[in-house]
Amino acid sequence: MQPVLEINTPDGFDLWPVAEAEPFGFLPLSGELSPAEVGTAVMRIASCNDVDPDGNRPPRPLDPLDSFLHGLLTFDDLFAAGGLRVTDNSTGITFLPGCCDGLEDWRDWHRLVDSGGLLGFGHDPVSPVAERFGDAVRLTVNAEQSDSPVIELSLAELRRLLAGAERDLADFLALAADWVGRYLPGRRAPVTAALARALDLPAPAVPQEQ
């Protein structure tokens, strides 16, 4: 299980260094990313929230960088395209986030483990679904297909995988905090706090900038 961002790099993005990425591919988040990959992840999370302000938010700043970060820093509810990707290494089956999925909702998996029920992550033509059946969880790659590949896990295994995914997210956030301090001087505290909200994690302590 890996926390992943769906990547879509805007043409001509030059506000900070980013890595080459396949459009609509998935970037796994962890503490092992290169600086350019962290830049890609921060760019993607910011771009997911780069929406023109409405009447409840202040207008965009004129500075291009601050304008791009404006939604990330001013929205109450943030979105990060992606989710949790699960791969069965014995069969090669991969359960991918759907079109209605976001990393900000990754804790919904815990509610599935604790309370049961069903989680849907997309809609026609591809509808990934996770369902709990007693002490097991079934991940259906595409519920629109009667013969869809599935991955079956015990609750204990899913809890272990979720703990690993949370560590990966926390390690990424710590790495991103250092990256922001280097590439976005003067903005480390607010951008790091916003990234933490987008990933539904506690904000790490960051040194006060001079």
C-alpha positions in Angstrom: 0.0 0.0 0.0 1.4 3.4 -1.1 0.0 6.9 -0.8 0.1 8.3 -4.3 -0.6 11.6 -6.1 -2.1 11.7 -9.5 0.3 13.9 -11.5 -0.6 16.4 -14.1 2.2 18.9 -14.6 1.0 22.3 -16.1 2.8 23.2 -19.3 5.6 25.7 -18.8 5.6 25.4 -15.0 8.7 27.3 -13.8 8.0 28.5 -10.3 10.4 25.9 -8.9 12.2 22.7 -10.1 10.0 19.7 -10.8 10.7 16.2 -12.1 9.6 14.9 -15.4 6.4 12.9 -14.9 4.0 11.0 -17.1 0.7 12.8 -17.3 -2.0 11.2 -15.1 0.5 8.8 -13.7 0.9 8.3 -10.0 3.8 9.5 -7.8 4.3 7.5 -4.6 4.9 9.7 -1.6 7.6 8.8 1.0 10.7 10.2 2.6 12.8 8.8 -0.3 11.9 11.4 -3.0 14.4 13.5 -4.7 14.1 17.3 -4.4 12.6 17.6 -7.9 10.1 14.9 -7.0 9.1 16.7 -3.9 8.7 19.8 -6.0 6.4 17.9 -8.3 4.3 16.7 -5.4 4.0 20.2 -3.9 3.2 21.6 -7.3 0.5 19.0 -7.8 -1.2 19.6 -4.4 -1.1 23.4 -4.9 -2.5 23.1 -8.5 -5.4 20.9 -7.2 -6.4 23.9 -5.1 -5.5 26.7 -7.6 -9.0 28.0 -8.1 -10.0 31.6 -8.5 -11.2 33.1 -5.1 -14.8 33.5 -4.4 -16.4 36.1 -2.2 -15.3 34.3 1.0 -11.6 34.5 0.3 -9.2 37.4 -0.4 -8.2 38.2 -4.0 -5.1 36.6 -5.6 -1.8 38.3 -4.9 -0.1 39.8 -8.0 3.1 37.9 -7.5 3.0 34.7 -9.7 4.3 32.5 -6.9 2.0 33.8 -4.2 -0.9 33.7 -6.7 -0.3 30.0 -7.5 -0.1 29.2 -3.7 -3.1 31.3 -2.9 -5.7 28.5 -2.9 -3.5 26.1 -1.0 -3.0 28.7 1.7 -6.6 30.1 1.9 -9.0 27.2 1.3 -10.4 25.6 4.4 -10.9 22.2 2.7 -8.0 21.1 0.5 -7.9 18.4 -2.2 -5.0 16.2 -3.2 -5.8 14.1 -6.3 -4.8 10.5 -5.6 -5.2 8.1 -2.8 -3.9 4.7 -1.6 -2.6 2.3 -4.2 -2.5 -1.4 -3.3 -0.5 -4.0 -5.2 -0.8 -7.7 -4.7 2.8 -8.8 -5.4 1.7 -12.5 -5.8 -0.7 -11.8 -8.7 0.4 -8.4 -10.0 -3.1 -7.0 -9.5 -3.1 -3.3 -8.6 -5.9 -1.4 -6.9 -5.7 2.3 -8.0 -7.4 5.4 -6.7 -10.5 6.5 -8.6 -11.7 9.8 -10.0 -13.5 10.6 -6.8 -10.6 9.8 -4.6 -8.2 12.2 -2.8 -5.4 11.7 -0.3 -7.1 14.1 2.1 -9.6 11.3 2.7 -7.2 8.5 3.3 -8.3 8.0 6.9 -11.7 6.7 5.6 -9.9 3.4 5.2 -9.6 3.3 9.0 -13.4 3.8 9.3 -13.8 0.9 6.9 -11.6 -1.3 9.1 -13.3 -0.2 12.4 -17.0 0.0 11.3 -17.3 -2.0 8.1 -19.4 -1.1 5.1 -18.2 0.0 1.7 -15.9 2.7 0.2 -16.4 3.8 -3.4 -13.6 5.7 -5.1 -15.0 6.5 -8.5 -17.8 6.0 -11.0 -18.4 4.6 -14.5 -16.3 3.6 -16.4 -13.9 2.7 -13.5 -15.3 2.3 -10.0 -12.8 1.0 -7.5 -14.5 -0.3 -4.3 -13.3 -1.5 -0.9 -15.7 -3.6 1.2 -15.4 -5.3 4.5 -16.8 -8.8 5.0 -16.3 -9.9 8.6 -12.6 -10.1 9.3 -11.6 -9.6 5.6 -11.6 -6.8 3.1 -12.1 -7.1 -0.6 -10.7 -4.5 -3.0 -12.5 -4.6 -6.4 -10.4 -2.9 -9.1 -13.5 -2.0 -11.1 -17.0 -2.7 -9.8 -18.5 -1.9 -13.2 -17.1 -5.3 -14.4 -18.6 -8.5 -13.2 -15.2 -10.3 -13.7 -13.1 -7.5 -12.2 -9.8 -8.5 -10.6 -9.9 -8.3 -6.7 -7.5 -8.2 -3.9 -8.5 -9.8 -0.6 -6.9 -8.9 2.7 -7.4 -9.7 6.4 -8.2 -6.8 8.7 -4.9 -7.3 10.5 -3.0 -7.1 7.2 -4.9 -4.0 6.2 -4.2 -2.3 9.5 -0.5 -3.1 9.0 -0.6 -1.6 5.5 -2.4 1.5 6.7 0.3 2.1 9.4 3.0 1.8 6.7 1.1 4.3 4.5 0.8 6.8 7.3 4.5 6.5 8.0 5.2 7.2 4.3 3.0 10.3 4.4 4.6 11.6 7.6 8.1 11.0 6.1 7.1 12.8 3.0 5.7 15.7 5.0 8.9 16.1 6.9 10.9 16.0 3.7 8.5 18.6 2.1 8.9 20.9 5.1 12.7 21.0 4.5 12.1 21.4 0.8 9.8 24.4 1.3 12.4 26.0 3.6 14.9 25.8 0.7 12.8 26.6 -2.3 10.0 28.8 -0.9 11.8 31.0 1.6 9.6 33.0 3.9 6.7 30.6 3.4 7.8 27.5 5.2 5.4 27.6 8.1 2.1 28.3 6.2 2.9 26.0 3.2 4.0 23.2 5.5 0.8 23.6 7.6 -1.3 23.6 4.4 0.4 20.4 3.1 -0.3 18.8 6.4 -4.0 19.7 6.1 -4.1 18.4 2.6 -2.7 15.0 3.8 -4.8 15.0 7.0 -1.7 14.9 9.2 -0.5 16.9 12.2 1.7 19.8 11.1 5.3 19.2 12.0 7.2 21.8 14.0 9.3 24.0 11.7 12.1 26.4 12.7 11.1 30.1 12.8 12.4 31.8 9.6 14.6 34.8 10.0 
